[in-house]
Amino acid sequence: MGRVKDILQELMKEMEISENIRLKIVPMKKKIASLSLATNVLRFNRNVVKFLNDEEIRYILIHELIHLKIRDVNHGSLFLRELSKYYNPHETYHLEIEIIRKLSKLTS
């Protein structure tokens, strides 16, 4: 699970996020990850992390860190504009499809 922490630390530098974020790798029933804007706790699902490669983990962490950076939980134009700094729409689509494909194998 150290690789999630390592990737998170790299991304925080890259995204210029200086806030203290507590990472918790915990079992989650319905989510891959979540971030509390009130407590700055980022939870990453322990049950799925072992099935994801580093780029997929990076994508998920960027997704959550964007919520922190813009202080908004929605996926509106501000979120998408920020996401486009890291991934173009084609890359986003393929990463999300691959993550969903892997997760669907876990539940079937």
C-alpha positions as CSV (number, residue, x, y, z in Angstrom):
1,M,0.0,0.0,0.0
2,G,3.1,2.2,0.2
3,R,2.9,2.8,-3.5
4,V,-0.4,4.7,-3.1
5,K,1.2,7.0,-0.5
6,D,4.3,7.5,-2.8
7,I,2.1,8.4,-5.8
8,L,0.0,10.7,-3.6
9,Q,3.1,12.6,-2.4
10,E,4.4,13.0,-5.9
11,L,1.1,14.3,-7.1
12,M,0.7,16.8,-4.2
13,K,4.1,18.3,-5.3
14,E,3.1,18.3,-9.0
15,M,-0.3,19.8,-8.3
16,E,1.2,22.3,-5.8
17,I,-1.1,21.1,-2.9
18,S,0.4,22.0,0.4
19,E,-2.5,21.0,2.7
20,N,-2.0,18.1,5.0
21,I,-3.9,15.1,3.7
22,R,-4.3,11.9,5.7
23,L,-4.4,8.8,3.5
24,K,-6.4,5.8,4.8
25,I,-6.3,2.5,2.9
26,V,-9.5,0.9,4.1
27,P,-12.1,-1.6,2.8
28,M,-15.0,0.2,1.1
29,K,-18.1,-1.5,-0.2
30,K,-19.2,0.9,-3.0
31,K,-16.3,3.3,-3.8
32,I,-12.8,3.2,-5.1
33,A,-11.8,6.3,-3.2
34,S,-13.3,9.3,-1.5
35,L,-12.1,12.6,-0.1
36,S,-13.6,14.6,2.8
37,L,-13.2,18.3,2.2
38,A,-14.0,18.9,5.9
39,T,-11.2,16.7,7.3
40,N,-8.8,16.3,4.3
41,V,-9.0,12.5,4.7
42,L,-8.5,10.6,1.5
43,R,-9.8,7.1,1.7
44,F,-8.6,4.5,-0.9
45,N,-10.3,1.2,-1.2
46,R,-8.0,-1.6,0.1
47,N,-9.9,-4.2,-1.8
48,V,-9.2,-2.8,-5.3
49,V,-5.8,-1.2,-5.0
50,K,-4.0,-4.4,-5.6
51,F,-5.7,-4.8,-9.0
52,L,-4.8,-1.3,-10.3
53,N,-1.6,-0.3,-12.0
54,D,0.3,2.8,-11.0
55,E,-1.2,4.9,-13.8
56,E,-4.8,3.9,-12.7
57,I,-4.0,4.8,-9.1
58,R,-2.5,8.1,-10.3
59,Y,-5.7,8.9,-12.2
60,I,-7.9,8.1,-9.2
61,L,-5.7,10.2,-6.9
62,I,-5.7,13.1,-9.3
63,H,-9.5,12.9,-9.5
64,E,-9.7,13.2,-5.7
65,L,-7.1,15.9,-5.4
66,I,-8.9,18.0,-7.9
67,H,-11.9,18.0,-5.7
68,L,-9.6,19.3,-2.9
69,K,-7.9,21.8,-5.1
70,I,-11.2,23.4,-6.3
71,R,-13.0,22.8,-3.0
72,D,-16.0,21.2,-4.8
73,V,-17.3,17.7,-5.0
74,N,-19.1,18.1,-8.3
75,H,-17.8,17.2,-11.8
76,G,-18.7,20.4,-13.5
77,S,-16.7,22.5,-15.9
78,L,-14.2,23.7,-13.3
79,F,-13.4,20.1,-12.4
80,L,-13.1,19.0,-16.1
81,R,-10.9,22.0,-16.9
82,E,-8.6,21.0,-14.1
83,L,-8.6,17.4,-15.1
84,S,-7.7,18.3,-18.6
85,K,-4.3,19.7,-17.3
86,Y,-3.4,16.0,-16.6
87,Y,-5.3,13.9,-19.1
88,N,-7.0,14.6,-22.4
89,P,-10.5,13.3,-22.8
90,H,-9.3,10.3,-24.8
91,E,-6.9,9.3,-22.0
92,T,-9.6,9.9,-19.4
93,Y,-12.1,7.7,-21.2
94,H,-9.6,4.8,-21.6
95,L,-8.4,4.9,-18.0
96,E,-12.0,5.0,-16.7
97,I,-13.0,2.1,-19.0
98,E,-10.0,0.0,-17.9
99,I,-10.7,0.7,-14.2
100,I,-14.4,-0.2,-14.6
101,R,-13.4,-3.4,-16.5
102,K,-11.1,-4.5,-13.7
103,L,-13.6,-3.7,-11.0
104,S,-16.4,-5.5,-12.8
105,K,-14.3,-8.7,-12.7
106,L,-14.2,-8.4,-8.9
107,T,-17.9,-8.2,-8.5
108,S,-18.8,-11.0,-11.0
